C-alpha cells in the first residue's frame, strides 16, 4: 500500500486539505474560517481554528487516512498568537492594523532600515515585529507571554512542541536571513527572550506525530509531521516546479507578485519582501492589500454580489479600454508595496456625467490591475507569469491581466500551496507544463502601455 501525503493549507479565509499519492490528488476538502473585526483589530480564535483543522482531517475517508505517512503544513504569514500559561488569546492576522500609527513613526528610522535588511520583512503593521512592539508599549500582555503564530500552534498540537519553520519565521521581522535564527539584536530591542518564541526548524525537518493527536484523528502512530512553509512561498514554488516559470502572481483577497531566486535580495528603498524557502530557494516579491477585496467591494457597492462575477465579461465588453478616461485608485485597504502605508486611500478620478456604472466597474478592475503592474515592475518580472487565486477563475479577468501586464499568464489548478508542499517535500518527477496560457492581445496591450505611465497621477 502506497503511503499518502496529507497537505494542510491554513489561510486567512479557509483551511484547504489535499491527500496526494504518487503525484495524484485523491481527496480534497475545505472549511471556511471566521475572522473577527473590531476596528483595527483583526483576528481569529485559536480554538475555532484548531477545531476546523480537526474536522477537515476527519472528513478524509478512514481507509485513506490509514495510508497517510506524512503531514505537511502551509500557513498564512505574519500571524501572532500571544500565549499566557495555557490561555491562547487571539490569532492576530496580517491585516491587523493596531500597530499602524506606531510603525509609521518607526519606519523612517535608521534602525528600521537595518532591521529590514537583516530580515527581509518590510517594516509594516502586518509583521509580528510591529505587533509585538505595539503590545509591548501598551503593556497588554505579561512578561512571561509566549509569542506564537498559526504554525507554532499547529506544531504544538501535532508534535507536542511549538515549532516554526524558517520560511514562516522569515516573514516575522524577527528572523535573521543569513544566520537562519532569531535575530538577537531585534529580540533585545523588543525585550523578548528566545524562550518566548517557537523553536525554529528547517522546512523539511521531520517529527513524529504526538500519540494522543494520532489517536484522536485516526492517523497512523508513525505519521511524520513537517512544519512546511508559508502559503506565499509554497504557491510560488508550486508554480515554479510545475511550469518552470520563476515568477508568479496570486490574487486572492490580497495580491502578491513573487519570484523564485537562489540568493536573498533586499531593496532598502522599495522594501521588497525576501523569504526563505529551502537552502536552494528564496522567494522575493511585493504584496498588495488590494486584490479580490476590491472586487468584493465593487460587487456590494456597484452591483449585486450574487451575479457580479458571472457578469464581469459583459461589463468589460460594454465599456471601452480605459473606461472613457475614468481612473480608479484601488487603495481601499491602505497599501503595502511600494508605499507601505495604511494611510493610502481609494478614489475615482475624472468622473463625469458621461460615465456609467459599467464604466465604473471597468475602471475598478483596471485600477486594481494597473496597481499590480507596479508590483510586477518592482519585482523585475519580464517573462511569463504563473497565476493562481480565485480572481483567475474568471477567464475574462485572466485575459485582462495578460493585456495590462503585457505578459503571458499560465493558469493551472496545481498553482496552490498544497501542491507546493508536496513538490518541496517529495520532489516527484516533473511533467510537462499544464494549464491554460492567456497571451496578451497586442492591440489592447498597446493601449494600456499608453495609459499606464500617467494612470496614477
C-alpha positions, 0 to 999 in steps of 0.5 A: 500500500502506497503511503499518502501525503496529507497537505494542510493549507491554513489561510486567512479565509479557509483551511484547504486539505489535499491527500496526494499519492504518487503525484495524484490528488485523491481527496480534497476538502475545505472549511471556511474560517471566521475572522473577527473585526473590531476596528483595527483589530483583526483576528481569529480564535485559536480554538475555532481554528484548531477545531476546523483543522480537526474536522477537515482531517476527519472528513478524509475517508478512514481507509485513506487516512490509514495510508497517510505517512506524512503531514505537511503544513502551509500557513498564512504569514505574519500571524501572532498568537500571544500565549499566557500559561495555557490561555491562547488569546487571539490569532492576530492576522496580517491585516491587523492594523493596531500597530499602524500609527506606531510603525509609521513613526518607526519606519523612517528610522535608521534602525528600521532600515537595518532591521529590514535588511537583516530580515527581509520583512518590510517594516509594516503593521502586518509583521509580528515585529510591529505587533509585538512592539505595539503590545509591548508599549501598551503593556497588554500582555505579561512578561512571561507571554509566549509569542506564537503564530498559526504554525507554532500552534499547529506544531504544538498540537501535532508534535507536542512542541511549538515549532516554526519553520524558517520560511514562516519565521522569515516573514516575522521581522524577527528572523535573521536571513543569513544566520537562519535564527532569531535575530538577537539584536531585534529580540533585545530591542523588543525585550523578548527572550528566545524562550518566548518564541517557537523553536525554529526548524528547517522546512523539511525537518521531520517529527513524529506525530504526538500519540494522543493527536494520532489517536484522536484523528485516526492517523497512523502512530508513525505519521511524520509531521513537517512544519512546511512553509508559508502559503506565499512561498509554497504557491510560488514554488508550486508554480515554479516546479510545475511550469518552470516559470520563476515568477508568479502572481496570486490574487486572492483577497490580497495580491502578491507578485513573487519570484523564485531566486537562489540568493536573498535580495533586499531593496532598502528603498522599495522594501521588497519582501525576501523569504526563505524557502529551502537552502536552494530557494528564496522567494522575493516579491511585493504584496498588495492589500488590494486584490479580490477585496476590491472586487468584493467591494465593487460587487456590494457597492456597484452591483449585486454580489450574487451575479457580479462575477458571472457578469464581469465579461459583459461589463468589460465588453460594454465599456471601452479600454480605459473606461472613457478616461475614468481612473480608479485608485484601488487603495481601499485597504491602505497599501503595502508595496511600494508605499507601505502605508495604511494611510493610502486611500481609494478614489475615482478620478475624472468622473463625469456625467458621461460615465456609467456604472459599467464604466465604473466597474471597468475602471475598478478592475483596471485600477486594481490591475494597473496597481499590480503592474507596479508590483510586477515592475518592482519585482523585475518580472519580464517573462511569463507569469504563473497565476493562481487565486480565485480572481483567475477563475474568471477567464475574462479577468485572466485575459485582462491581466495578460493585456495590462501586464503585457505578459503571458499568464499560465493558469493551472489548478496545481498553482496552490500551496498544497501542491507546493508542499508536496513538490518541496517535500517529495520532489516527484518527477516533473511533467510537462507544463499544464494549464491554460496560457492567456497571451496578451492581445497586442492591440489592447496591450498597446493601449494600456502601455499608453495609459499606464505611465500617467494612470496614477497621477 
